Structure formats: structure tokens, C-alpha cells
Amino acid sequence: MRNELHGIIASAGVERSEKIFNFLNFSIPLLMGIYVFANPLPLSALSNVCFYLSVLSLLILIGFRKTSFSLRSPLTLPFALFSFWAAIGLLFTLDFDNTLHDLRSHLLNYLVVFYLLVNYFNSQMRLEFLSVLVIFGATVSSLGTVISYYFIDGFPFSSRLGIGANFRDMPCIYIGFITIPAIVLAFNRLQYSKTLTNTLLSAFAIAVLVSTTLLTQSRGALFGLLAGLIILCFSNRKFLIVLISALILSLFVPGLVDRFDPEKMIHDERNKTNHLAMEVFKLHPTTGVGFGMQIYTNPSLVDLEKMNSQFPPEYRQEKVIAQPHNTIMDIVVRTGVVGLVLYSSILFASFLLLWKTYRTTKNQYYRSWVFCLAASYVSYLVPALFTDTTYGARAIIFYILLAMMTILWNLVRKEDTFEVNPS
């Protein structure tokens, strides 16, 4: 009798433990879903809570061996090589503390986000839901930004969205990194829509996101949008109409056409900032100044004012902008030419992953997803040539896109012989 009682108690304990582990496995995609949605919104506290609770849940599951979490990915080796070199930079950095902090906050944390998404959004339904979260978050963020800037703060519509406002987390030049990938994802969802509700919601999101993008009057964002739409045209010729419509619509945005004045583009301040960044690179060509993002802006470590004063007038800034306006330049300044090569390997591996996915499957639904993610990715990388993208909400979008590529690749490897019915 006593043995039976012990057996019942032990069985109840095991059952309770299993419920806890099941709850933790369920909580991770829920928390990461909130994290993805909140990413472009001014909800950093909520994002941090969701992220660290997800990590805590994962560590518990790994500790009790109750998860199949894996680091396997075609991008793992490029990630590891770049991360290793960035960590080696601790030996050469101009600011050890800042480099160590940013290695955790702006590299390790983003890689954790990548692997959490790959492992817990590993089905067709969850991949689609992930895209909905990106679209929904970007749309809500765009609506809030436009209403706040034009209708509450009272700026005229001829003013670039975000200029002169206190949008610390999402200034004008960064808005496109949130809106444009979401536009492409929304178009992909729209073309497979089977319900009126989904069609209307997707169309509404596209209208809001395109309007927001054009109102920024960002040349990089417009180039990115057009590049993404051009790639979508290879998937569906109907997107030619969208591409032409976007070009026509841009002509009616106040002030946007003037932004493409050749004279202004030649003498753009970005050319001078990149010239200054190149001088810093020449001083530390192999290892860079260190991965820390505040090193470049610290005058006691990098005397930008002195360098700028020694330039010829045509390259000299009236007021020094302590920021490389180019992701490639940002990487090479902080990690040197070796870091740039290893970072480029991540970009190369991601495009190769898309190509392999396309070649592996004959399923048109999966192939359309390849075009969608390629368009989203290119639309992100094009404006990245005009500003830095290695931290904040825009950097998280980068890792979300890489995660979606990996999820699609895993789905294709497992299910390419089966017919997929898009929802």
C-alpha cells in the first residue's frame, strides 16, 4: 500500500514537472512573438522582459534536457567566425569596457534572438505568423509616428518625417529599415490571401507603410523599396504595376524630388562623414578601434575634430558628425578589414542559402517565399549603404530576416516533396 502511494505521488510529481516544461516550451514562442511585435515600438522595457524571460526559460529547458534546441544553421559558421574576431578585438580595442558591453548587447543578444526564432518558429504556420508580427508591429509604429509628427506636433507634410522631433529610438533615416521589409512581407501575404479580411488588412498595412516610407524622403529608403519591388517582379509580373505606381506616387510627395538633385547628392554630408571614417580606418586597418560603438564618438580616444580640420575644404565638415553613415564603413572601422571580410561572409552565406532553397524545392509557394525574403533582404541592405544598421530595432530586423531564411530552408529540406496549401 505504501509503495503504491509513493508511486502515485511520484507519478503526480512527474506529471506536474512535464506540465511546467510544456508551459516553458509554449512560453518561448509567445514571448518572442511579443518581442518581434514590440521591436519597432517605444516599448524597450517590454522587449527586454520578453527576451530575458525567453532566455531563462530556454536555459531551464536545456538544463533538464527538455528541448531540442539546436545551433545548427548554414549561418552558424559565419556567425561564429565574425563573433570570434570581434571578441579577439578585446585585446586591441581602445575601450575594453565599451567593447565588452556591446559584444553582449549588440551581438550576442541578437544571435540569441536569431536562434530562438529559428528553433521556435519552425513550421509553415509559425513562419507566416512571424511575418504578420513584423508587418503588424511596423504598421502600428508607422501610424503612431505619422500621427505624432504631423497631427500632434503640427509639422507640415513638406517636412521629412521625424526631422526636428524627439524620435530618439526611431529617427528619420532609420524608419525605412522597419517599414520596407514589412511592405514586401505584406505584399507576399496579399498575393496568397484567400479571405476578404486578410486582403483588406494587408492592403491597409501596405498603404500605411508605403506612405510612411515616402514621407521620410529618404533616398536610401526609396532605393531599397524600388529594389525590393524589382525582385518581387521576378516572382509575379503584377508587381510591375506596383513598382510603377510607387514611382508615380513618389513624384507627389512634397520635397522628395528635390532630394534627388544631382548637385545635392554630390555634395551630400555623407560623403564627408565616410571620408572621415576612412581616415580612422587607416589608423587601425587590421583590428579596427574595437567593437564598442561609443569608441568612435569618444574624442579622448578618436580625435575626429583634429582629423577633420586637416582635410581640404571640399572634404571638411562644418560640424563633425561622429558616425559612419554606412554599415560597411561602420564594420570596417570597428573590426578592421578582417572583420569586414568575416561580416561579408554572413551576407554571402545568406544569399547562398536563399539560392539553395530555391534550387532545392519545386513548390511554387516556397519559391515565392524565397523571392519575398530575397526582396526584403535586399530592400534592407540597399539603404544600409547610407547609414549604420548594427544596433537597435533595425539590427533586430536584420536578424529576424536571417532567421526567416533559415526557417524556410529547414521547411524546404523537410517538406519539399509535399504539396503546401498556403493559408
N, C-alpha and C positions, 0 to 999 in steps of 0.2 A: 504493500500500500504506500509506504514511504517512498519507495523507488518510483512508483507511478506518479506521485505528487511532484517529486523532483523533476521527473521527465516533463510533466505538464508545465511547470514553472520555466524550465529551460527552453521548452518549445515556444512559450509565450515571449520569453526574452529575445529569442532569435527572430520571431515574427516582428516584434517591436523594432529591433535593430534594422531589419530589412525595410520596414516602413520608413525609417529615418534615412537610410541610404537611397531609397527610391525618391523620397522628398528632395534630397540634396541633388540627385541627378535631374530631377524636374526643375529645381530652382535655378540651376545654372543657365539654361536657355532663356528662362523667364527674366532673370536679372540682366543677362547680356542683351536681350531684346530691348529692355528699358534703356540700357546703356547706349545702344545704337540710336534709338529714337531721340534720346536727350542730348546726343553728341553736339548738334549744331545749336542747341538752345542754351540760354544762360542758366543752366542747371548743373553747374560743376559739382556741387555738393552731392546731388542725387547720383550723378555719374560715378563719382568716386565710391560712394556707398555700394552701388551695384557691382562695380568692378572688384572691390576688395572682398565683398561677400562671396562673389563667384570664385575668386582665388581661394578663399578659406574653405569653401565647400569642396573645391577640387582637391585641395591638399588632404582633407579628411578622407575623401573617397580613395585617393591614391594610397594613403596610409593604411587603409583597411582593404585595399585591393578590390574595390567595388566599382571600378570604372575601367573602360577600355581606352582611356585617353592615350593618344599617341602623338609623337612629334614627327611622324613620317609625312613628308611632303616633298615634292620636287623643288620647293623653295628653301628647304631646311639647310642645305649645304651653303648656298649663297648667303642666307641669313647668318649662319654660324661664322663664316669667313669674315663678313663685314663686322659683326659684333666682336669677334676676336681682335681684329685690328683696332677697332675703336677702343677696346679695353687696353690693348697694348699702349695706346696713346696716353694712358695714365703715367707712363714712365717719362713722357716728353712734354706733357701739357704745361701751359703757362699758368693754369689754375686747377690744381688737383681736386679741390672740394667741388667746384662747379662741374667739372668733367664727371666726377663720380656720381653726383646728383643727377645729371642729365642722362648718363648711361642707364640709370634706373628708370627715371621718369619719362624719357623721350626715346627710349629704345627697347629696354626690357619689357616695360609695361605694354608697349604697342605690340611686341611679339607675342606676349601672353594673350592679348585681345585676339590676334590672328589665330592662334591655336585653339582658343576657346570656341571661336566661331566655327572653325573647320571641324572640330570634334562634336559640337552640339547642335549644329545646323546642317546635319549630314544627310538630308533627304531632299527630294524634289519640293515637297510642300514647305519645308523649312527654308530652303533657298529662296523660294518665292516670297515667303513671309519676311525674310531678311530684306529683300528688295523693297517690300512695302514699307518696312520700318524706315529705310533710308529715304524713300520718297516722302513719307508722311512727316518725318522729322524736318526735312528740308523745306517742305511746304509750309508747315506751321512757323518755322523760323523766318521764312521769307515774308509771310503775311505780317508777322509781328514787326519785322524790320521796316517794311514799307509803311505800315500804319503809323509806327512810332516816328519815323523820319519825316514823312510828308504831311501827315494829317494831325499829329500831335505837336511835333516840333515846328511844323509850319514851313519847312524848306520848300522852295519852288521845284517843280518837276524838271526844270533845266539843270538843277544841281545834281551832281553824281551821288547816287545813293550811298550814304554813310560818311561823306565828306563833311567835316565840321561838327560831327556828332560824337558823343562819347560811347562809341561802339568798340570798347577795348577788346572784347573777345572775337568780334567779327567785323573788322574794318572793311572798307570798300574793296580793296584788292583781294580779299580772301573769300568774299561771298560766293564767287563763281565756283570755287572748289567744292562747295556744298551743293549748289543748285544744278550745275551742268551734269555731273554723273547721275543725279536724281532724274533729270529730264530724260536722259537716254533710257534709264530703267523704266520710267513711266511710259515711254513710247513702246518699249518691249512688252509691257503689261497690256497696253492698249491694243496692240495688234492681235493678242490672243484672248481678248476679253469676250466672254460669252453671255454676259449679263449687262443690262442697261445701267444698273447701279455702278458696276465696276468701270464701265465705259465713261460715265459721267464724272466719276471721281478721278479717274486717270486724266481725262481731258482738263478738268479743273486744275489739277496739280500741275500739268504742263503749262497751262496759261499763266498761273501764278509764278512758276519757276522761270519761264522764259522772260516774262515781264520784269521780274526782279533782276535777272542777269543783264538785260539790256539797260536797265536803269542805273546799273553801276558804271556804265560807259567804259568798262574795262576792255581794252584791246585784246589782252591775253584771254579773257573770258570769252569774247566773241570768236576769236580764232579757235579756241577749244571747242565751243559749241558747233561751229561750222565743221571742224574736223570730225567730231563725233557723228554729226548728221551725214557726212560724206561716207563714212564707214557703214552706217546703217543702210545707205542706199544699195550697197552690195548685197545686203540681206533681203531687202524689199524695195523695189523701184518706186513705190508710192512715197517713199521718204524724199524723193526729189522735189515733190510738191511742198513738203515741209521745209526743205532746205531753201527753196526759192522764196517761200513765204517769210522765213526768218530774215533773209537778206532784205526783202522789201520792207518788212516791219522795222528793221534797224534804221532805215532811212528817215523814219518819222519820230525817232526818239530824240528829243531836244539835246543838242550838244554832242551827240555821238559821232556824227560825220566829221565834225571838226577835230575829233580826237585822232583821226587818220590823216591829218595834214602831214605830207612828207617832211616839211620843214620842222614841224614839232617832233616828229618821230626821230629825225636825225639828231636833234639837239635834246633828246629826252634825258632826264636826270639819271635814268637807269644806266645809261652808257657810262656816265661818270662814276657812279657807285661801283659798277663792275670793274672799271679801271682801277679804282682804289683797292678793291678786294684782290685784284690780281697782284698788286704790289705787296700785299700782306702774304699772299701765297708764295711769292718769290723768296720771302724771308724764311719760310718753313715749308719747302716744297715736298718733302717726303712724308713727314708725320703730321703736318698741319699744326695749328695752335692748340689743338685739343678739342674733344667733342663738346665741351661745355659751351653753351650758347651765349653766355654773358661775357666770354673772354673777348670777343671781337668788339664789344661795346664798352669795355673797361679801358679808359685812357691811360691808366697806370701800367697796363700790360701791352696794349697796342695803341700807339700814338697816331691815330688817324689824322688829327689836325695837322701835325707836322708833315706827314706824308703828302696830304692834300695841298699844303702851302708850297711844296716843292714842284708841283705839276705845272706844265704850261697852262695859260689861261683857258684854252679850249677844253682842258680836262679837269679843271679845278672847280669844286663845288663851292657855291657861296655859303651854304650851310651844310656841313658834313652830315650825311645820312649814314649812321653806323649800322648798316645792314646790307648784306649782299642781296640784290634784287634778282636772284637767280638760284634755283635749287642746286644746280650743278656747281656753281661757284661757291655756294654755301658749304657743300660737302667737301670740296677740294680745299677750302680754307681751313676747315676744322679737322679734316683727317688726312690731308695731303693727297698726292697723286695715287698712292697705293689704295687709300680709302675710296677714291673716286672709281678706280678700276673695280674694286670689290662691290661697291654700290651699283655700278653699271651691270655687274653680273646678275644682280637681283632683277633689274629691268629686263635684261636679255632672257633670263630663265622664265620670267613671267610671260613674255611674248612667245617663247618656245612652248610653254605649257598650253597656251591657247591654240597654237598651231597643231600640237599633238592631239589635243582634244578634238579639234575639227577633223583631223585625218582619221582618228580612231572610230568616230561614230558616223553612221549614215542617217541617223534620226534627225529630221529637219527641225524638230523642236529644240533639241540640244544644240544643233548648229546655229540656230537663231540666237541662242543664249551666248554662244561664242562671239558672234558679231556684236551682240549687246554689250558684253563685258569688254570686248576689244574697243568698242566705241567709247564706253565710259572711261576706260583706262587712258586712251589717247586724249580724250577731252580733258582729262585731269593733267596729263603730262605736258600738254602744249602750254597752258598758262603757267605751269611750274617753271618754264624757262624765263618768266618775267618776275618771279618773286620766290621767296623761300617757302618750303612746304614741309619742313621736317619736325614740326611740333604743333600742338593744338588740334582743333577739330578737323582741320584739313589733312593733317598727317594720319589721323584715325581713319578718315575716308580712304586714304591710300591703302591701309592695311585691311580694311573691310573689302575693298575691291580684290585685293590679292587673295583673301580668304574665299571669296565667292568663286574666283577662278579655280582654286584648289578643290572646293566642294563640287563644282561642276565636273572637274577631271575625275574625281572619285566616283561620282554618279555614272559617268560615261563608262568607266572601267568595269563597274559592277553590272550596269543595266543596258549597255548599248545594243544588246541583242533583243531587247523587249520593246514593244510599242509603248510610247508615253502619251498619255492623254492630258494635255495642259488644262489647268483649271482657270 
